């Protein structure tokens, strides 16, 4: 388990500071398979996970949903046949917070043992 995946999520408010450029450069190195996407003027973390079939993709989606519920921080999840796209960003503050990187690292950890991964 990476150090980032072990970190605790913080309560996040709309006025919480977004990650700085220096923090962004440091944190993205810990989750190298994630992309930064800019949508509606704010940054989001996104990654696609491939699976052998829909059943495995749905099980992974549910597992990501479970870890999101534990901390009250919820991603965008798109489940398709053999593919799940996970998008993390802090909705209230419209951008990236350290929590998004923590949850991306936890998602990677889930994916490392997910059944049916391609």
Backbone as JSON Lines, residues from 0, in Angstrom:
{"i":0,"aa":"X","n":[0.85,-1.18,0.0],"ca":[0.0,0.0,0.0],"c":[0.89,1.24,0.0]}
{"i":1,"aa":"X","n":[0.56,2.2,-0.85],"ca":[1.36,3.42,-0.9],"c":[1.05,4.29,0.3]}
{"i":2,"aa":"X","n":[1.97,5.18,0.61],"ca":[1.77,6.12,1.7],"c":[0.54,6.97,1.44]}
{"i":3,"aa":"X","n":[0.35,7.38,0.19],"ca":[-0.8,8.21,-0.15],"c":[-2.11,7.47,0.12]}
{"i":4,"aa":"X","n":[-2.18,6.2,-0.21],"ca":[-3.4,5.42,0.04],"c":[-3.68,5.28,1.53]}
{"i":5,"aa":"X","n":[-2.66,5.37,2.36],"ca":[-2.83,5.24,3.81],"c":[-3.2,6.57,4.47]}
{"i":6,"aa":"X","n":[-3.03,7.67,3.77],"ca":[-3.3,8.99,4.34],"c":[-4.79,9.13,4.64]}
{"i":7,"aa":"X","n":[-5.1,9.98,5.6],"ca":[-6.48,10.24,5.98],"c":[-7.05,11.39,5.16]}
{"i":8,"aa":"X","n":[-8.28,11.23,4.73],"ca":[-8.97,12.32,4.05],"c":[-9.35,13.38,5.09]}
{"i":9,"aa":"X","n":[-9.32,14.63,4.66],"ca":[-9.7,15.74,5.53],"c":[-11.1,16.19,5.16]}
{"i":10,"aa":"X","n":[-11.79,16.81,6.11],"ca":[-13.07,17.43,5.78],"c":[-12.79,18.52,4.75]}
{"i":11,"aa":"X","n":[-13.59,18.58,3.73],"ca":[-13.34,19.51,2.64],"c":[-14.52,20.45,2.49]}
{"i":12,"aa":"X","n":[-14.23,21.75,2.47],"ca":[-15.27,22.76,2.32],"c":[-15.08,23.47,0.98]}
{"i":13,"aa":"X","n":[-16.09,24.21,0.57],"ca":[-16.02,24.93,-0.7],"c":[-14.86,25.93,-0.72]}
{"i":14,"aa":"X","n":[-14.5,26.46,0.45],"ca":[-13.41,27.44,0.5],"c":[-12.05,26.81,0.86]}
{"i":15,"aa":"X","n":[-11.97,25.48,0.85],"ca":[-10.7,24.8,1.13],"c":[-9.72,25.1,0.0]}
{"i":16,"aa":"X","n":[-8.43,25.15,0.32],"ca":[-7.45,25.44,-0.73],"c":[-7.28,24.26,-1.68]}
{"i":17,"aa":"X","n":[-7.21,24.57,-2.96],"ca":[-6.92,23.55,-3.96],"c":[-5.43,23.23,-3.87]}
{"i":18,"aa":"X","n":[-5.03,22.08,-4.44],"ca":[-3.61,21.76,-4.42],"c":[-2.85,22.81,-5.23]}
{"i":19,"aa":"X","n":[-1.67,23.15,-4.74],"ca":[-0.81,24.11,-5.45],"c":[-0.14,23.4,-6.62]}
{"i":20,"aa":"X","n":[0.48,24.16,-7.48],"ca":[1.2,23.56,-8.61],"c":[2.31,22.62,-8.12]}
{"i":21,"aa":"X","n":[3.01,23.01,-7.05],"ca":[4.07,22.16,-6.5],"c":[3.49,20.87,-5.92]}
{"i":22,"aa":"X","n":[2.39,20.98,-5.17],"ca":[1.74,19.8,-4.62],"c":[1.22,18.89,-5.74]}
{"i":23,"aa":"X","n":[0.66,19.49,-6.76],"ca":[0.15,18.74,-7.9],"c":[1.26,17.9,-8.54]}
{"i":24,"aa":"X","n":[2.41,18.52,-8.77],"ca":[3.53,17.81,-9.39],"c":[4.01,16.66,-8.51]}
{"i":25,"aa":"X","n":[4.01,16.86,-7.2],"ca":[4.45,15.81,-6.27],"c":[3.42,14.68,-6.19]}
{"i":26,"aa":"X","n":[2.17,15.03,-6.05],"ca":[1.12,14.03,-5.85],"c":[0.87,13.19,-7.1]}
{"i":27,"aa":"X","n":[0.93,13.79,-8.26],"ca":[0.64,13.04,-9.49],"c":[1.71,11.97,-9.74]}
{"i":28,"aa":"X","n":[2.91,12.18,-9.22],"ca":[3.96,11.16,-9.35],"c":[3.61,9.89,-8.58]}
{"i":29,"aa":"X","n":[2.78,10.02,-7.55],"ca":[2.39,8.86,-6.74],"c":[1.26,8.06,-7.38]}
{"i":30,"aa":"X","n":[0.6,8.64,-8.37],"ca":[-0.49,7.94,-9.08],"c":[-0.27,8.13,-10.59]}
{"i":31,"aa":"X","n":[0.81,7.57,-11.12],"ca":[1.23,7.88,-12.5],"c":[0.27,7.42,-13.6]}
{"i":32,"aa":"X","n":[-0.66,6.53,-13.3],"ca":[-1.58,6.06,-14.33],"c":[-2.83,6.93,-14.47]}
{"i":33,"aa":"X","n":[-2.92,7.95,-13.66],"ca":[-4.07,8.85,-13.7],"c":[-3.77,10.04,-14.6]}
{"i":34,"aa":"X","n":[-4.8,10.54,-15.26],"ca":[-4.68,11.73,-16.11],"c":[-5.38,12.9,-15.45]}
{"i":35,"aa":"X","n":[-4.87,14.07,-15.73],"ca":[-5.55,15.29,-15.29],"c":[-6.36,15.79,-16.47]}
{"i":36,"aa":"X","n":[-7.65,15.91,-16.25],"ca":[-8.58,16.42,-17.27],"c":[-9.12,17.75,-16.78]}
{"i":37,"aa":"X","n":[-9.29,18.68,-17.68],"ca":[-9.9,19.97,-17.33],"c":[-11.3,20.0,-17.93]}
{"i":38,"aa":"X","n":[-12.28,20.14,-17.05],"ca":[-13.69,20.2,-17.46],"c":[-14.37,21.37,-16.76]}
{"i":39,"aa":"X","n":[-15.12,22.11,-17.5],"ca":[-15.85,23.26,-16.93],"c":[-14.92,24.17,-16.13]}
{"i":40,"aa":"X","n":[-13.68,24.29,-16.59],"ca":[-12.73,25.2,-15.96],"c":[-12.05,24.69,-14.71]}
{"i":41,"aa":"X","n":[-12.21,23.41,-14.37],"ca":[-11.52,22.88,-13.2],"c":[-10.87,21.54,-13.52]}
{"i":42,"aa":"X","n":[-9.83,21.2,-12.75],"ca":[-9.09,19.96,-12.96],"c":[-9.77,18.79,-12.25]}
{"i":43,"aa":"X","n":[-9.67,17.63,-12.9],"ca":[-10.18,16.38,-12.35],"c":[-9.15,15.28,-12.61]}
{"i":44,"aa":"X","n":[-9.11,14.27,-11.75],"ca":[-8.26,13.1,-11.95],"c":[-9.11,12.01,-12.59]}
{"i":45,"aa":"X","n":[-8.59,11.36,-13.63],"ca":[-9.38,10.34,-14.31],"c":[-8.51,9.17,-14.74]}
{"i":46,"aa":"X","n":[-9.09,7.99,-14.63],"ca":[-8.42,6.77,-15.09],"c":[-9.46,5.74,-15.51]}
{"i":47,"aa":"X","n":[-9.11,5.0,-16.55],"ca":[-9.96,3.89,-17.0],"c":[-9.35,2.58,-16.55]}
{"i":48,"aa":"X","n":[-10.21,1.67,-16.11],"ca":[-9.81,0.34,-15.68],"c":[-10.54,-0.65,-16.58]}
{"i":49,"aa":"X","n":[-9.79,-1.6,-17.15],"ca":[-10.37,-2.57,-18.07],"c":[-10.61,-3.91,-17.37]}
{"i":50,"aa":"X","n":[-11.74,-4.54,-17.74],"ca":[-12.15,-5.81,-17.14],"c":[-12.58,-6.78,-18.23]}
{"i":51,"aa":"X","n":[-12.63,-8.05,-17.86],"ca":[-13.0,-9.11,-18.82],"c":[-14.46,-9.07,-19.22]}
{"i":52,"aa":"X","n":[-15.33,-8.5,-18.35],"ca":[-16.75,-8.48,-18.68],"c":[-17.45,-7.43,-17.81]}
{"i":53,"aa":"X","n":[-18.75,-7.31,-18.02],"ca":[-19.53,-6.32,-17.28],"c":[-19.63,-6.66,-15.8]}
{"i":54,"aa":"X","n":[-19.78,-7.93,-15.49],"ca":[-19.92,-8.35,-14.09],"c":[-18.72,-7.9,-13.26]}
{"i":55,"aa":"X","n":[-17.52,-8.1,-13.79],"ca":[-16.31,-7.68,-13.08],"c":[-16.23,-6.15,-12.99]}
{"i":56,"aa":"X","n":[-16.6,-5.48,-14.06],"ca":[-16.59,-4.01,-14.05],"c":[-17.57,-3.48,-13.0]}
{"i":57,"aa":"X","n":[-18.74,-4.08,-12.92],"ca":[-19.74,-3.64,-11.94],"c":[-19.28,-3.91,-10.51]}
{"i":58,"aa":"X","n":[-18.65,-5.04,-10.28],"ca":[-18.13,-5.35,-8.94],"c":[-17.09,-4.31,-8.52]}
{"i":59,"aa":"X","n":[-16.23,-3.92,-9.45],"ca":[-15.22,-2.9,-9.15],"c":[-15.89,-1.56,-8.87]}
{"i":60,"aa":"X","n":[-16.88,-1.2,-9.67],"ca":[-17.62,0.04,-9.45],"c":[-18.2,0.07,-8.04]}
{"i":61,"aa":"X","n":[-18.8,-1.04,-7.63],"ca":[-19.39,-1.12,-6.29],"c":[-18.33,-1.02,-5.2]}
{"i":62,"aa":"X","n":[-17.15,-1.59,-5.44],"ca":[-16.06,-1.51,-4.46],"c":[-15.57,-0.07,-4.32]}
{"i":63,"aa":"X","n":[-15.45,0.63,-5.44],"ca":[-15.04,2.04,-5.39],"c":[-16.12,2.85,-4.66]}
{"i":64,"aa":"X","n":[-17.37,2.55,-4.96],"ca":[-18.47,3.24,-4.26],"c":[-18.43,3.02,-2.76]}
{"i":65,"aa":"X","n":[-18.05,1.83,-2.35],"ca":[-17.97,1.53,-0.91],"c":[-16.88,2.35,-0.22]}
{"i":66,"aa":"X","n":[-15.7,2.46,-0.84],"ca":[-14.64,3.25,-0.19],"c":[-14.99,4.73,-0.21]}
{"i":67,"aa":"X","n":[-15.73,5.16,-1.22],"ca":[-16.16,6.56,-1.29],"c":[-17.13,6.87,-0.15]}
{"i":68,"aa":"X","n":[-18.05,5.96,0.08],"ca":[-19.03,6.14,1.15],"c":[-18.36,6.2,2.52]}
{"i":69,"aa":"X","n":[-17.3,5.4,2.71],"ca":[-16.61,5.38,4.0],"c":[-16.1,6.76,4.4]}
{"i":70,"aa":"X","n":[-15.68,7.55,3.42],"ca":[-15.09,8.86,3.73],"c":[-15.97,10.03,3.29]}
{"i":71,"aa":"X","n":[-17.1,9.73,2.67],"ca":[-17.99,10.8,2.23],"c":[-17.43,11.64,1.1]}
{"i":72,"aa":"X","n":[-16.64,11.02,0.25],"ca":[-16.04,11.72,-0.9],"c":[-16.31,10.86,-2.12]}
{"i":73,"aa":"X","n":[-17.06,11.39,-3.08],"ca":[-17.62,10.54,-4.13],"c":[-17.11,10.91,-5.52]}
{"i":74,"aa":"X","n":[-16.71,9.9,-6.3],"ca":[-16.2,10.14,-7.65],"c":[-17.31,10.08,-8.69]}
{"i":75,"aa":"X","n":[-16.95,10.45,-9.89],"ca":[-17.78,10.11,-11.03],"c":[-17.42,8.7,-11.44]}
{"i":76,"aa":"X","n":[-18.41,7.87,-11.68],"ca":[-18.18,6.48,-12.06],"c":[-18.98,6.18,-13.32]}
{"i":77,"aa":"X","n":[-18.31,5.75,-14.36],"ca":[-18.98,5.33,-15.59],"c":[-18.64,3.87,-15.8]}
{"i":78,"aa":"X","n":[-19.65,3.02,-15.71],"ca":[-19.47,1.58,-15.86],"c":[-20.02,1.15,-17.21]}
{"i":79,"aa":"X","n":[-19.15,0.5,-17.99],"ca":[-19.52,0.01,-19.31],"c":[-19.11,-1.45,-19.39]}
{"i":80,"aa":"X","n":[-19.46,-2.1,-20.48],"ca":[-19.03,-3.47,-20.65],"c":[-17.5,-3.5,-20.68]}
{"i":81,"aa":"X","n":[-16.9,-4.14,-19.69],"ca":[-15.46,-4.32,-19.65],"c":[-14.64,-3.09,-19.32]}
{"i":82,"aa":"X","n":[-15.29,-2.02,-18.85],"ca":[-14.52,-0.8,-18.56],"c":[-15.22,0.03,-17.49]}
{"i":83,"aa":"X","n":[-14.4,0.58,-16.59],"ca":[-14.89,1.54,-15.6],"c":[-14.01,2.77,-15.67]}
{"i":84,"aa":"X","n":[-14.63,3.92,-15.82],"ca":[-13.91,5.2,-15.78],"c":[-14.21,5.83,-14.44]}
{"i":85,"aa":"X","n":[-13.14,6.13,-13.69],"ca":[-13.27,6.74,-12.37],"c":[-12.71,8.16,-12.45]}
{"i":86,"aa":"X","n":[-13.48,9.12,-11.96],"ca":[-13.07,10.52,-11.99],"c":[-13.22,11.1,-10.58]}
{"i":87,"aa":"X","n":[-12.1,11.57,-10.04],"ca":[-12.08,12.17,-8.71],"c":[-11.85,13.67,-8.85]}
{"i":88,"aa":"X","n":[-12.64,14.46,-8.14],"ca":[-12.42,15.89,-7.96],"c":[-13.3,16.32,-6.81]}
{"i":89,"aa":"X","n":[-12.99,17.46,-6.25],"ca":[-13.76,17.95,-5.11],"c":[-14.86,18.87,-5.65]}
{"i":90,"aa":"X","n":[-16.06,18.36,-5.65],"ca":[-17.2,19.02,-6.27],"c":[-17.45,20.41,-5.69]}
{"i":91,"aa":"X","n":[-17.48,20.52,-4.37],"ca":[-17.81,21.79,-3.74],"c":[-16.8,22.89,-4.06]}
{"i":92,"aa":"X","n":[-15.52,22.52,-4.1],"ca":[-14.5,23.54,-4.36],"c":[-14.14,23.64,-5.84]}
{"i":93,"aa":"X","n":[-14.75,22.79,-6.66],"ca":[-14.54,22.81,-8.1],"c":[-13.06,22.75,-8.47]}
{"i":94,"aa":"X","n":[-12.42,21.67,-8.05],"ca":[-11.01,21.47,-8.35],"c":[-10.45,20.3,-7.59]}
{"i":95,"aa":"X","n":[-9.13,20.24,-7.55],"ca":[-8.45,19.13,-6.91],"c":[-7.98,19.48,-5.5]}
{"i":96,"aa":"X","n":[-8.27,18.6,-4.6],"ca":[-7.83,18.67,-3.2],"c":[-6.97,17.43,-2.96]}
{"i":97,"aa":"X","n":[-6.18,17.45,-1.92],"ca":[-5.36,16.28,-1.58],"c":[-6.21,15.01,-1.46]}
{"i":98,"aa":"X","n":[-7.45,15.15,-0.98],"ca":[-8.35,14.0,-0.85],"c":[-8.52,13.26,-2.16]}
{"i":99,"aa":"X","n":[-8.55,13.97,-3.26],"ca":[-8.74,13.34,-4.57],"c":[-7.58,12.41,-4.9]}
{"i":100,"aa":"X","n":[-6.39,12.81,-4.55],"ca":[-5.2,11.99,-4.79],"c":[-5.18,10.78,-3.86]}
{"i":101,"aa":"X","n":[-5.59,11.0,-2.62],"ca":[-5.69,9.89,-1.67],"c":[-6.66,8.84,-2.19]}
{"i":102,"aa":"X","n":[-7.81,9.3,-2.65],"ca":[-8.83,8.36,-3.13],"c":[-8.42,7.7,-4.44]}
{"i":103,"aa":"X","n":[-7.69,8.41,-5.29],"ca":[-7.17,7.78,-6.51],"c":[-6.19,6.67,-6.15]}
{"i":104,"aa":"X","n":[-5.34,6.92,-5.16],"ca":[-4.38,5.89,-4.72],"c":[-5.13,4.69,-4.13]}
{"i":105,"aa":"X","n":[-6.19,4.94,-3.39],"ca":[-6.99,3.84,-2.83],"c":[-7.71,3.07,-3.94]}
{"i":106,"aa":"X","n":[-8.12,3.78,-4.97],"ca":[-8.76,3.13,-6.12],"c":[-7.76,2.21,-6.81]}
{"i":107,"aa":"X","n":[-6.52,2.68,-6.97],"ca":[-5.47,1.85,-7.56],"c":[-5.24,0.59,-6.72]}
{"i":108,"aa":"X","n":[-5.27,0.75,-5.43],"ca":[-5.09,-0.39,-4.53],"c":[-6.21,-1.4,-4.72]}
{"i":109,"aa":"X","n":[-7.44,-0.93,-4.8],"ca":[-8.57,-1.83,-5.07],"c":[-8.38,-2.55,-6.41]}
{"i":110,"aa":"X","n":[-7.97,-1.81,-7.4],"ca":[-7.81,-2.36,-8.75],"c":[-6.73,-3.44,-8.78]}
{"i":111,"aa":"X","n":[-5.73,-3.31,-7.92],"ca":[-4.63,-4.27,-7.94],"c":[-5.07,-5.68,-7.56]}
{"i":112,"aa":"X","n":[-6.21,-5.8,-6.88],"ca":[-6.7,-7.12,-6.49],"c":[-8.1,-7.41,-7.07]}
{"i":113,"aa":"X","n":[-8.57,-6.54,-7.94],"ca":[-9.91,-6.71,-8.5],"c":[-9.97,-7.92,-9.42]}
{"i":114,"aa":"X","n":[-11.03,-8.71,-9.27],"ca":[-11.22,-9.88,-10.11],"c":[-11.54,-9.45,-11.55]}
{"i":115,"aa":"X","n":[-10.97,-10.17,-12.5],"ca":[-11.29,-9.94,-13.9],"c":[-10.61,-8.77,-14.56]}
{"i":116,"aa":"X","n":[-9.57,-8.21,-13.91],"ca":[-8.84,-7.09,-14.52],"c":[-8.09,-7.55,-15.75]}
{"i":117,"aa":"X","n":[-8.08,-6.73,-16.76],"ca":[-7.29,-6.96,-17.97],"c":[-5.96,-6.27,-17.86]}
